Amino acid sequence: MATEVADAPENKRYEIRVEGEVAGFAEYILTDGLITFTHTEIDPAHEGRGLGGKLVRAALDDVRGRGLDVLPLCPFVKGWIQRHPDYVDLVYGASKA
């Protein structure tokens, strides 16, 4: 199962594709220096395969590379970050020590 995650700025979301077909997305609002994740969704036909986690990890890795802070309003993104403490430093207001 070949997967690919890419930013789709024209749709204001990161998309995960399986065999070229959009299988899910993480919507965001981008402002100066801050990305707010508002909603994450995986197509029911693709649920249970860990695609949500792959999507969030790749999106956050891209965000880190862009030097943005993250405001995780989406419960899925927020929960994922809580379970992966190596990404907590991205959260807006977190200590950057």
C-alpha positions as CSV (number, residue, x, y, z in Angstrom):
1,M,0.0,0.0,0.0
2,A,1.9,3.1,-1.3
3,T,1.0,6.2,0.7
4,E,2.0,9.8,0.2
5,V,1.3,12.9,2.3
6,A,1.4,16.3,0.8
7,D,0.3,19.8,1.6
8,A,-2.6,21.0,-0.6
9,P,-2.5,24.7,0.1
10,E,-5.2,25.4,-2.5
11,N,-7.5,23.3,-0.3
12,K,-6.0,24.4,3.0
13,R,-5.2,20.9,4.1
14,Y,-2.7,18.1,4.1
15,E,-3.8,15.1,2.2
16,I,-2.8,11.4,2.5
17,R,-3.1,9.5,-0.7
18,V,-3.3,5.7,-1.1
19,E,-2.4,4.5,-4.6
20,G,-2.9,8.0,-5.8
21,E,-6.4,8.4,-4.3
22,V,-7.2,10.8,-1.5
23,A,-7.8,8.7,1.6
24,G,-7.9,11.5,4.2
25,F,-7.0,15.0,5.1
26,A,-6.1,17.4,7.9
27,E,-7.6,20.8,7.4
28,Y,-5.8,23.9,8.7
29,I,-5.9,27.7,8.9
30,L,-2.5,29.2,8.2
31,T,-1.5,32.6,9.6
32,D,1.8,34.3,10.0
33,G,4.0,31.8,11.9
34,L,1.1,29.6,13.1
35,I,-0.9,26.7,11.6
36,T,-4.2,25.8,13.3
37,F,-5.4,22.2,12.6
38,T,-9.2,22.3,12.7
39,H,-10.3,18.9,11.4
40,T,-8.9,15.5,10.4
41,E,-10.8,12.9,8.5
42,I,-10.0,9.5,7.0
43,D,-12.3,8.0,4.5
44,P,-14.2,5.1,6.1
45,A,-13.0,2.7,3.4
46,H,-9.4,3.4,4.7
47,E,-10.0,3.4,8.5
48,G,-8.1,1.1,10.8
49,R,-4.9,1.2,8.8
50,G,-3.0,3.8,10.8
51,L,-3.4,6.4,8.0
52,G,-4.5,9.1,10.5
53,G,-1.2,8.8,12.4
54,K,0.9,8.8,9.2
55,L,-1.0,11.9,8.0
56,V,-0.4,13.8,11.2
57,R,3.2,12.8,11.6
58,A,4.1,13.9,8.0
59,A,2.1,17.1,8.4
60,L,3.9,18.0,11.6
61,D,7.3,17.1,10.2
62,D,6.6,19.5,7.3
63,V,5.4,22.2,9.8
64,R,8.6,21.7,11.8
65,G,10.7,22.2,8.7
66,R,8.7,25.4,7.9
67,G,9.3,26.8,11.5
68,L,5.6,27.2,12.3
69,D,3.9,26.8,15.7
70,V,0.9,24.5,15.9
71,L,-2.5,25.1,17.5
72,P,-4.1,21.7,17.6
73,L,-7.9,22.5,17.8
74,C,-8.7,19.2,16.1
75,P,-9.1,16.5,18.8
76,F,-7.3,13.9,16.7
77,V,-4.2,16.1,16.2
78,K,-4.2,17.2,19.8
79,G,-4.4,13.5,21.0
80,W,-1.7,12.4,18.6
81,I,0.7,15.1,19.9
82,Q,-0.1,14.1,23.5
83,R,0.9,10.5,22.7
84,H,4.1,11.6,20.9
85,P,5.9,14.0,23.3
86,D,8.7,14.6,20.8
87,Y,6.2,16.8,18.9
88,V,5.0,18.8,21.9
89,D,7.6,21.6,21.3
90,L,5.6,22.5,18.1
91,V,2.5,23.5,20.1
92,Y,1.9,27.2,20.3
93,G,3.0,28.5,23.7
94,A,5.1,25.4,24.5
95,S,8.5,25.9,26.0
96,K,11.2,25.9,23.2
97,A,14.0,24.8,25.6
